[in-house]
Amino acid sequence: MMIRWLARGALAGFVWGAAARLWMRFISTEPEFSWGGTAYIVLVPTLIGSMMGVVISTRKPWSKVVGTIVVVPLGVAAGAIMLPTILFGSLSYGRRTLPRWARVLFGGLASIPVLFVASQAFQQHGWIKACAAVAAYLCLCAGMIAMASISIGSSRDLSLA
């Protein structure tokens, strides 16, 4: 069972990493390509996804701590803008035990970086490309929010299993 979830998580992480790399290429005004950067962008989410597969399959308290820690590398380098959205979004989405006002507050805090990304996209690109870039960014954030929600002990955390 653990191997199956590890493989599912790795596949999900790989797909997310590849989508993130495509998104970065899509929004760039001066696209550059390096194998090292692409490998990091794809391999780190693949590893994180596989670890989240272990978190889902073990259902142990320690695995949630590990799951929370492993999400942090997504917030380094270019992913730094995404980290607040992932953390606050996962608290808003995943923690049903929080009071409604706290979930709304966390949702609002999660949207601040999204608004920044949207403003940059609309300044640098045409209307259609900016809308597509923001929609893709929201999809990337939603995937990570769902993953991080598992590790913070959400009430929805094991609905995938």
C-alpha positions in Angstrom: 0.0 0.0 0.0 2.8 2.4 0.9 4.6 1.8 -2.4 1.4 2.5 -4.3 0.9 5.9 -2.5 4.6 6.7 -2.9 4.3 6.2 -6.7 1.1 8.2 -6.9 2.7 11.0 -4.9 5.8 11.0 -7.0 3.7 11.1 -10.2 1.6 13.9 -8.9 4.7 15.8 -7.8 6.3 15.3 -11.2 3.3 16.5 -13.0 3.1 19.6 -10.7 6.8 20.3 -11.2 6.5 20.0 -15.0 3.5 22.3 -15.0 5.3 24.8 -12.8 8.3 24.8 -15.2 6.0 25.3 -18.2 4.2 28.2 -16.3 7.6 29.8 -15.6 8.5 29.6 -19.3 5.1 31.0 -20.3 5.2 34.1 -18.1 8.8 34.9 -18.6 9.6 38.1 -20.6 13.2 36.9 -21.1 13.0 33.1 -21.1 16.2 31.3 -20.2 16.6 27.6 -19.9 19.0 25.5 -17.9 19.0 21.8 -17.2 20.0 22.4 -13.6 17.1 24.8 -12.9 14.6 22.6 -14.7 15.8 19.5 -12.9 15.4 21.3 -9.5 11.9 22.6 -10.5 10.8 19.1 -11.5 12.7 16.8 -9.1 12.0 18.6 -5.8 8.2 18.4 -6.2 8.6 14.8 -7.3 10.4 14.0 -4.1 7.9 16.0 -2.0 5.0 14.2 -3.7 6.5 10.8 -3.0 7.0 11.8 0.7 3.4 13.0 0.8 2.4 9.6 -0.5 4.2 8.1 2.5 2.3 10.5 4.8 -1.0 9.4 3.4 -0.2 5.7 3.6 1.2 5.7 7.1 -1.4 7.8 8.9 0.9 8.3 11.8 1.3 11.6 13.8 5.1 11.8 13.0 4.3 11.5 9.3 2.3 14.7 9.4 5.3 16.5 10.9 7.5 15.2 8.2 5.0 16.1 5.6 4.9 19.7 6.9 8.6 20.0 6.8 9.0 18.6 3.3 6.7 21.2 1.8 9.1 24.0 2.8 11.6 23.5 -0.1 8.9 24.6 -2.4 9.3 28.1 -0.9 12.9 28.7 -1.9 14.2 30.6 -4.8 11.5 31.4 -7.3 8.9 29.6 -5.2 9.3 32.1 -2.3 6.3 34.1 -3.6 4.2 30.9 -3.5 5.0 29.8 0.0 2.6 32.2 1.9 -0.2 31.2 -0.4 0.5 27.5 0.2 0.8 27.8 4.0 -2.1 30.2 4.6 -4.2 28.6 1.9 -3.7 25.1 3.5 -4.7 26.5 6.9 -7.8 28.1 5.4 -8.8 25.1 3.3 -7.7 22.2 5.5 -8.4 23.2 9.1 -12.1 22.9 9.6 -11.6 23.0 13.3 -10.5 26.7 13.1 -13.1 29.3 13.7 -14.7 30.7 10.5 -13.1 34.1 10.9 -9.6 32.5 11.1 -10.2 30.5 8.0 -11.4 33.7 6.2 -8.3 35.6 7.5 -6.0 32.9 6.3 -7.7 32.8 2.9 -7.2 36.5 2.6 -3.6 36.3 3.6 -3.1 33.5 1.0 -4.5 35.8 -1.7 -2.0 38.6 -1.2 0.8 36.9 -3.2 -1.7 35.9 -5.9 -2.7 39.5 -6.3 1.0 40.5 -6.6 1.5 37.8 -9.3 -1.6 39.0 -11.1 -0.5 42.6 -11.1 2.9 41.7 -12.5 1.4 39.5 -15.2 -1.0 42.3 -16.3 1.9 44.8 -16.4 4.2 42.6 -18.5 1.8 40.8 -20.8 -1.4 41.3 -22.8 -4.8 40.8 -21.2 -5.3 37.2 -22.6 -1.8 35.9 -21.7 -2.1 37.5 -18.2 -5.4 35.9 -17.5 -4.1 32.5 -18.7 -0.9 33.0 -16.5 -3.0 33.9 -13.4 -5.4 30.9 -14.0 -2.4 28.5 -14.3 -0.8 30.0 -11.2 -4.0 29.5 -9.2 -4.1 25.8 -10.4 -0.5 25.4 -9.3 -1.3 26.9 -5.9 -4.4 24.8 -5.5 -2.4 21.6 -6.0 0.2 22.6 -3.4 -2.5 23.8 -1.0 -4.2 20.4 -1.3 -0.9 18.6 -0.6 0.1 20.8 2.3 -3.4 20.4 3.8 -2.7 16.7 4.2 0.4 17.4 6.3 -1.1 20.0 8.6 -3.6 17.5 10.0 -6.7 18.6 8.1 -10.0 17.1 8.6 -10.0 16.3 4.9 -6.4 14.9 5.1 -7.0 11.3 4.4 -10.0 11.5 2.1 -7.8 10.5 -0.8 -6.9 7.1 0.8 
